[in-house]
Amino acid sequence: MNEECKKVIESWSHISDIPLELSIELGRTSMKLKDILNLEQDSIIKLSRSTGEGVDVRVDNKSIVRGEVIVIEDKARIRVSEIVAEKRQ
């Protein structure tokens, strides 16, 4: 971690213990209502990404990192492969 990042983290230390909910996005798609209503066990939904493209980790509906799904001790985990810098508005 570079010095600039360390300074930012230190400046936020008074709020750094606030819990945030993360979501993991594997992909997106659109479906017609009739197709959604016809979903049943073992149905397959085609996503916008291939398996090698990884996942997005999101906070407040904004991507913060990209990563790959791995399994450790029978539990799914995300290995971070890229920090995402979204443009500020």
C-alpha positions as CSV (number, residue, x, y, z in Angstrom):
1,M,0.0,0.0,0.0
2,N,1.5,3.4,-1.0
3,E,1.8,6.3,1.4
4,E,-1.1,8.3,-0.1
5,C,-3.5,5.3,0.5
6,K,-2.2,5.0,4.1
7,K,-2.8,8.7,4.8
8,V,-6.4,8.4,3.4
9,I,-7.1,5.3,5.6
10,E,-5.7,7.1,8.6
11,S,-7.8,10.2,8.0
12,W,-10.9,8.0,7.9
13,S,-10.1,6.0,11.1
14,H,-13.0,7.5,13.1
15,I,-15.5,5.8,10.7
16,S,-13.6,2.8,9.5
17,D,-15.5,0.4,11.7
18,I,-18.9,1.1,10.1
19,P,-20.2,-2.1,8.5
20,L,-21.0,-2.0,4.8
21,E,-22.9,-4.6,2.8
22,L,-21.1,-5.9,-0.3
23,S,-22.7,-7.5,-3.2
24,I,-21.0,-9.7,-5.8
25,E,-22.1,-9.4,-9.4
26,L,-21.4,-12.3,-11.6
27,G,-23.2,-10.8,-14.6
28,R,-26.4,-9.2,-15.9
29,T,-29.1,-10.1,-18.4
30,S,-32.5,-9.0,-19.5
31,M,-35.5,-11.4,-19.7
32,K,-39.1,-11.0,-20.8
33,L,-41.6,-11.4,-18.0
34,K,-43.1,-14.5,-19.6
35,D,-39.6,-16.1,-19.6
36,I,-39.1,-15.2,-15.9
37,L,-42.5,-16.7,-15.1
38,N,-41.5,-19.9,-16.9
39,L,-38.3,-20.4,-14.8
40,E,-38.2,-23.7,-13.0
41,Q,-35.6,-25.8,-11.2
42,D,-32.6,-26.6,-13.5
43,S,-33.4,-23.6,-15.8
44,I,-30.4,-21.9,-17.2
45,I,-30.1,-18.1,-17.4
46,K,-27.5,-16.8,-19.8
47,L,-25.4,-13.9,-18.4
48,S,-23.5,-11.1,-20.1
49,R,-20.0,-12.4,-19.0
50,S,-18.0,-15.4,-19.8
51,T,-16.6,-17.4,-16.9
52,G,-13.1,-16.0,-17.3
53,E,-14.2,-12.4,-16.8
54,G,-14.6,-12.7,-13.1
55,V,-17.0,-10.8,-10.8
56,D,-17.5,-7.2,-9.5
57,V,-17.6,-6.5,-5.8
58,R,-20.0,-3.6,-5.2
59,V,-20.8,-1.3,-2.4
60,D,-23.8,1.1,-2.7
61,N,-24.3,-0.2,-6.2
62,K,-20.7,1.0,-7.2
63,S,-18.0,-1.4,-8.3
64,I,-15.0,-1.1,-5.9
65,V,-12.9,-4.2,-7.0
66,R,-13.0,-6.9,-9.6
67,G,-12.0,-10.5,-8.7
68,E,-12.3,-14.1,-9.4
69,V,-14.3,-16.7,-7.5
70,I,-12.2,-19.3,-5.7
71,V,-13.1,-22.1,-3.2
72,I,-11.3,-22.5,0.1
73,E,-12.5,-25.2,2.6
74,D,-15.8,-25.7,0.6
75,K,-16.6,-21.9,0.8
76,A,-16.7,-19.5,-2.1
77,R,-14.3,-16.6,-1.8
78,I,-13.3,-13.7,-4.0
79,R,-9.6,-13.1,-4.9
80,V,-9.2,-9.4,-5.7
81,S,-7.5,-8.9,-9.1
82,E,-8.2,-5.2,-9.7
83,I,-9.1,-2.1,-7.8
84,V,-11.7,-0.1,-9.7
85,A,-11.5,3.7,-9.8
86,E,-14.9,5.0,-10.8
87,K,-15.2,8.6,-11.9
88,R,-16.6,11.0,-9.3
89,Q,-19.5,13.2,-10.3
